[in-house]
Amino acid sequence: MTYWQDRQFNQRKILLDKTIEETQEKLATVYKSSMKDIENDMRSLYLELQQQSADGKVKINDLYRYNRY
């Protein structure tokens, strides 16, 4: 390789190639954030179902009514 080809190759490697650790850290952050959002959605749905039920107990039919479980 010539000097410029080698330099271009090294620059591409620096810019485009991410290490496995960096990728895993970013994925872990996204997964944790998504999990918190899902937990909050589940809690709010359960509380809503609980408030709308006559006796304060959530039944399986209530879950089907919202098409979410």
C-alpha positions in Angstrom: 0.0 0.0 0.0 1.0 3.5 -0.6 1.2 6.1 2.2 -2.1 7.6 1.3 -3.9 4.3 0.9 -2.6 3.3 4.3 -3.6 6.6 5.9 -7.1 6.4 4.4 -7.5 2.8 5.6 -6.5 3.8 9.1 -8.8 6.8 9.1 -11.7 4.6 8.0 -10.9 2.1 10.7 -10.8 4.8 13.4 -14.1 6.4 12.2 -16.2 3.4 11.2 -15.1 0.5 13.3 -16.6 0.6 16.8 -15.3 -1.7 19.4 -17.5 -4.4 20.8 -17.4 -2.8 24.3 -18.7 0.5 22.9 -21.5 -1.1 21.1 -22.5 -3.2 24.1 -22.5 -0.2 26.4 -24.7 1.7 24.0 -27.1 -1.3 23.7 -27.2 -1.7 27.5 -28.2 2.0 27.9 -30.9 1.7 25.3 -32.2 -1.6 26.8 -32.4 -0.1 30.3 -34.2 3.0 29.1 -36.7 0.9 27.1 -37.3 -1.4 30.0 -38.1 1.6 32.3 -40.6 2.9 29.7 -42.2 -0.5 29.4 -42.5 -0.9 33.2 -44.1 2.5 33.5 -46.6 1.7 30.7 -47.5 -1.6 32.5 -48.0 0.2 35.8 -50.2 2.9 34.3 -52.3 0.3 32.5 -52.7 -1.8 35.6 -53.7 1.2 37.7 -56.2 2.3 35.0 -57.7 -1.2 34.9 -57.8 -1.3 38.7 -59.6 2.0 38.8 -62.2 1.0 36.2 -63.1 -2.3 37.8 -66.0 -2.5 40.1 -64.3 -4.3 43.0 -60.7 -3.1 42.4 -59.5 -6.4 41.0 -58.2 -6.8 37.5 -59.7 -9.7 35.5 -58.4 -11.4 32.5 -61.3 -10.1 30.4 -60.1 -6.5 31.2 -56.7 -7.3 29.6 -58.4 -8.7 26.5 -60.6 -5.6 26.3 -57.5 -3.4 25.9 -55.8 -6.0 23.7 -52.7 -5.7 25.9 -51.2 -8.1 28.5 
